Amino acid sequence: MYADPAHIRSKRVNLSLNDTELRVVEAMAEFHGKQPSVFIRADCASGNRSHGLIRREQDRQAAVS
């Protein structure tokens, strides 16, 4: 069925996010027209540093408090 069985995605990773982090991931995934898990996988594979967005949001909230 697959030319290279190594490309079958059968391994799972659990990820725990807080509400703010989840909102950022869902918003970015929606913006890019992808499902959140697909967006996170592509983001990790490309080496992007979108976690900086999450950190900036946490810093902004801390400054407001």
Secondary structure, DSSP 8 states (H G I E B T S, - for coil): --S-GGG-----------HHHHHHHHHHHHHHTS-HHHHHHHHHHHT--THHHHHHHHHHHHHH-
